[in-house]
Structure formats: structure tokens, C-alpha cells
Amino acid sequence: MERDELARLLASRSTVERIQAVQYMVKRRDGAYQDLLLKALSDKSNYVASRAAEALTEVADGSALRLMRDRFLYLSEEGLERDPGCEVRAKMAFAFGKQTFREATEALRIGIRTVQVEPVGGIPFDTGAHLRANCALALGQMKAPDAIRDISLLLFEPNDTRHNKVEMRKAAAHALALTCDVNALIPLTLRLAYHTAPCPECGEETELETPEVLQECMQAVVALDDERALELLKPFVSHRNRSLAAFAYLMIAQTHHPDAARTLFEAVELFYDNPLQAVLLALASIRTDEAQAYLLELTRSQRAEVGEILLAIVDDMPADHAEVCLKQLAKSAVSKRVRQAALARLRE
């Protein structure tokens, strides 16, 4: 499609034609269309504008990013009227982060505090959560000064039954890891250490955070190479949510702590089904002689399920470990089917 034709379509009164033009430029990802995309960024259709912002993520140069920042600030002045749904600003925030455009830091700080409640299906809904999430990730990516403070406030934003903020808090945890700053361990530690509180009515411990956000916090702590990560992760291994407990074991394996292999080995008897597979995979991921010795000991487990899972994950082990494990399964597995399958694998 020629530039003149694209310009004509973008100037059309037909929303369909303007969408056609911007969709074409999104697919092409060509910097030659930057001026047209910047024009589309001001389109009266939020869908056209958000798609233009998406395309600019890949092709915008410094001058275009400055214009995008100015547009972001303009939209933020009257968000409900100028950017309902926050989609345009959310896409621009993503672009600022991907391009590490630090000149947008102040705009992102406005975005990370934006709460925009508007009717969705007749129900008041905070459409700003997605924008806040993208702003947090962008600030983390560009390692902006004082970003940890802004992102931490987002991590501890309370739940509201009317608004789903889980993805936003997950993004905040991930953004803290992106800062690569050890100071980010402070809010992450607080979130993991104090994720429950006594119920005022019955006195029982109730969860203050969802498993999904806690998992993201665990990953962030490990990514930041916290030397004391094991202290934070160990309490979760007895969590009543067994999937969360199994995830904690996966993270323990990634800490490379000297006690990680033994901790995982001792956990095997506590799990079944998918959580058990996660624990065994975590143990197999530790490339040490100690971990290998534990795996070999498990080939003699009296639980048939353990042997079946070891056989299923043998390809995830180093080649030399895998062969030794297969030989031991063929010899010692409690399940005849596992013994035969291991022997067949050895003959391949």
C-alpha cells in the first residue's frame, strides 16, 4: 500500500478505513511510517490510537518518543474523556519501557498512580490497573531513580472485590526484579513474610495475597540473588495450597543453596500428582553429585508414582545422569511397567 493511500485512509471519516490503515502499518513495522503513526496516535478512535502506539513501540526514534510522552501527559489530564479504558497510555508506557526512554519517567510516575473508574458492562471498574502495571514494568526496565518506591506502593495496593488487581501486583513484583537493585528485596521480603493476618472475627489466619502474586514475588527474590532467599521460601513448603508449596520448592532449587537438594529430597513424600512432578523436576535441575545421589535413591521408592515421574522427566537430566537413572529404574523401580520402559529406553 502506497503512502498516499495510507494518508488518505487515515484522513477518512470511516473508522473502518482508518483501522485498515493502522493495521497495515502495525504489520509492516516500518520506520518510514513514523509520521503517519504519530498522526494516528491522535485519532478520535481509541482503538486506532492504541494500535498506532503499539506500532510505534518498534519504530519510534527519540523525537517520536518525546511526542508520545507529551501525548501521554495530555491524555492523563482528562483520562476519562480522552483515553477511556486507558489503552492508549498503556501501550505508550510499554513502548517507553521497551525503548528505555528515561525522559518519560515523570509521565510514567503519573501513570503508575492513575486510578480511572468507569462503567464496564454497567458496573464501575478501575480500567487504570493495566496502565499502572505497564508503567511499573517500564520504570523497572529503565531502572529509573526512585522507581522502587513507586513500584512498591503498587505491590501493596489492596484487593477490591470490584476490581481485579492481581495482574497489576504480579507486574509490580516482576518490575522490582527488573530494577536489578538489591533494595527491591525489602518490599518483596515484606510481602512474602507477611502474607497472612488473623481474621478479626474468627481469629484464623487468612491470606492477604493470592498465590499468583506470591509466586511472582518468589521469582523476583531469586532473580535478585538474595543470599537469604531460602529463609523466605522455606515457610511456603508447608502451605495448604500444595501447588504454591511445590512452586516454592522450584524456587529453592534455583537459589543454588547448599541445602536445596536435601530440602527437595525430603519434600518428595509430601506431594502427589502435578506438585510431585514439579518437586522432582526441581531436584533434577540441580546439577550436583548430591542431587544425582538423591535421584538414584528415589528410583527405589516404594511409590510407583515416583518411578513413573522420574521416567517421564529423564530427558530433563544431563545425559550421564539420565543413563544412570534409567539403569537404576530398570533394576529397582517398584512398578514392572516402569522397569520395562526404562530397559527399552536403554536399548534405543
N, C-alpha and C positions, 0 to 999 in steps of 0.2 A: 504494500500500500504506500503510495507516494505521500510526502509531507503535506502537500497542498490538500490532498484528500483528507488526511488526518486532521488538519487545521479546520477544514470545512465541517467535518463531523463533530469536532469539539465545540464549534460555534453553533451547532444545530439546536433548535428548540426541543428536539426529540431526545428524551433521556436515553432511549434505546440506542440511538446513533452515537451519543457521547460515550455510553458504556462500551459500544463496539470499538470505538477509537482507543479508549484507555486499555481495554483488554488486549488489543493488538500490541500496544506498547509494553504492556506487562510481559507478554510472551517474548518480545524481541530483546528486552533488556539492553537497549542501545542508548549510549550517552548522547547520541545525536538528537534524541527526542527530549532532552532535559528541559528545554524551554517550554515545550508543549505540555509536559507533565507538570511543570510548575504552574502553568495556567490552569490545568485540570484540578490542581490542588485547591483552587478557589471555587470549584463548581458548586452550584446550588444543591446538587445531589450528593449526599454524604457518601453514597456507595462509589460514585465516580471519584470523589476526592480521596477516599481511603485507598482505592485501587491505585491512584496516582502516587500516593505516599508509599505504597508497597513497591511500586516500580522504581521510585527514586532511591529506595534503600540500596539498590545495586549500582546505580549510576551517578548519584549526586556528587558533585565536587564541592569544594569549600564554599563557594559563593551560593550554590543552591542550598546547601545545608543551613547557611545563615538565613536565607529567605524562609526556609522551612521552620527554623526556630522562631522567627518573627511571626509566622502564621500560627504556630503553636500558641504563642503568647496571646495573639489576637483572639483565637478561638477560646482560650481559657478565661478571657474577660467575661464572656457571656456563654458559658459552656452549654447550658440547656438549649439556648436558641441557636447557637452557631455550630455546635457539634453534638447533637443528640446521640446518645449511645457511646460517645467518646471514641468512636472507631478511628477517626482521622488522627487524633492526637496519639492514640495507642500505636498506630502504625508509624507515626513520625518518631515516637520515643524509641521504637525498635530500631529505626534507621540510625538515630543518634548513637545508640549503643553499638550497633554493628560497625559503624564508621569511626567509633571512638571520638566523637565530636564533642570535645570538652567545653566548647563555647556554649553548649546547650545546657550546662549544668544547672543554672538557675531556673531555666524553664522546666527541667525535669524535677526540680525540687517543688515547683508549683504543682506539677502533675502528680507527684507521689502523695500529695496531701489533698488531692481533688476527690471530693465525695459528691456524686451527682445522682440524686434520687429522682427518678422519673417513672411514669406508669409503663409497665410492660405487661400486656395482657390484662390491663385494668388494675394491676397490683403495683404499688410503689416498690421500685427496685433500684439498688445502687449500681448504676452502669459504670461507675468510675473504678470499680475493683480491677478490671482488666487493664485500665490505664495505669493505675497505681503499680500493678505488677510489672508492666513493661518499663515503667520509669525506674523501679527498683533494680531491675536487671541491667538497664542501661547505665545507671550510676555505678553498679558493681563492675560492669565491663570496662568502663573508662577509669575506674579506680579514683573517682572524684574525691577531693578533700572533704572530710566530714561525712562521707556517704554512709558510714556505718551507723551514725546516729539516725539519719532519716530512714534507713532500711530497717533498723531495729524496731522503730516505732510501728512499722508496718507488720513486722513479725508478731508483735503482741497485740495487734488490733483484735478486739473481742469479736466473738461469734454473734450473729444476729440471725434469728430464725427466718427473717425475710430475705436475707442476702447471703449468697454462697461466697464465702471469702476464703475457702480452703486453697484454691489455686493461687490466690494472691499471697497467702502466707507461705505456701511452698516456694513461690518465686522469690520471696524475701529471704528465705533460708538459702536458696541457691545463689542469690545475689551476694549474700555475705561471704560465701565461699569464693565468688568471683573476685572479690576485693584483694584476695591473697594477703590479707592483713591479719596478723595473729590477734589483734584487738577484737576482731569479729567473733572470736571464740567466747567472749564474755556473754553477749546476748544468746548465743547458741547454747552455751552451758546452762544458763538460767532457764531456757525453755525446756531443755532435756531433764534438768534436775528437778524442776518444779512444774511437772505436767499434770499433777493431780492436786485436789484440795478436798477437805471434808465437806460433805453435804450439810448445809445448815439445819436441815430438817431431820435427817436420819443419822448423820454422823459418819456415814460410809464414804470412802474415798471415791471421788468422781473425776473423770477425765476432763482436763481443761483444754486439751488439744486432740486433734484427730490423728490416727495412725499415719496417714499420708504425710502430714506436716512433720511429725516426729521422725519419720524415715528420711525426709529431706534434710532435717537438721543433723541426723546421724551422718549422712553422706558428706555434709558440709564440714563437720568436725574432722572426719577422716581426711578429706581433701586438704584441710588446713594443717595436716600433720601434727595434730595435738598429741603431745607425748603422754598425756593423761587421758586419752580417749577411752581406754579400757575401763577406767573408773566410771565414766558416764554411761558406757554401753552395757556393762555387766548387769545393772539392775533390771534392764529390759528383758533379760533372758528368761525371767520367771513371769513375764507379763501374761495376763489371762488371754490376751489376743495372741494366739500362737503364731500367726503369720508375722506379726510385729516382732515377736521374740526371735523367730527364725531370721528375720532381716537383721536384727541386732547381731546375730552370730555371723552373718555375711560381712557385716562391717568390721566385726572383731578380726576376721581373717585378713581384712585389708589394712589393719593397723600394723601388721608385721611385729606385733608384740611377742616377746619370748614365750608368754603363756597362752598365746592364741590357739595353737594346735591342741594343747591339752584341754583347754576350755571347750573347744568344739567336739573333741572326742567324748568328753563327759556328757555332752548335751544329746548325743545320739539317742540314748534310751528314753529321752523325754518327748520325742517327736514321732509323728506318723505322717504318711502321705506327702503332700507337697512341701510342708515345712521341713520334714525329714530330708527330702531331696535337696532343699536349699542348704541345710547344715552340712550334708555330705559334699555338696559342690564346693562349699566354702572351705572345707577341710582339704579337698583335692586341689584347691587353688593355691595352697601354701606349699611352696617348692622347697621343702626341707626334709632331711632324713627322718626327723621326728614325726612329721606329718605322714610320711610314707609308712613308717612303722605302725602308726595308729590305723591307717587304712588297711594294712595287711592283717592287723588284729581283728578288724571288723569283718573281714572276709569269712571269719569263723563264727560270726554272730549266729545265735540260735533263732534270730528273727529273719524269716525268709525275705521280708520286705527290704532289709538292709542289703542282702546279697543282690536282689533284683535291681536296686537303685545303683549299686556300685557297678554292676554290669552295664547299666544304661549310661553311666557318666564316664566310663573308662576312656572314651575318646577325648575327654577334657583333661586328662592327666598327661604329664610328659611321657614320651614314648617308652622310656625304660621303666618308669613306674607302672605304666599301663600293662606292660608284658608281665611283670612280676605279679601284679594284682590279678590278671587273668589266670595265671598259673595257680595262684593260691585259691581263687574261686573254683577252678576246675577240680581242685583237690579237696577243699574243705567246706564249700558252701552247703548249707543245710538243705537247700532246695535242689532236687535232682535236675529239674529243668535248667536252673542256673548253672549247675556243673556241666551239663551237656552243651549249653550255649557258649560257655567260656571255652570249653575244649574246641568247639567248632571255630571260634574266633582265632584261637591259637594256630589252627591248621590252615587258615586262609593265606 
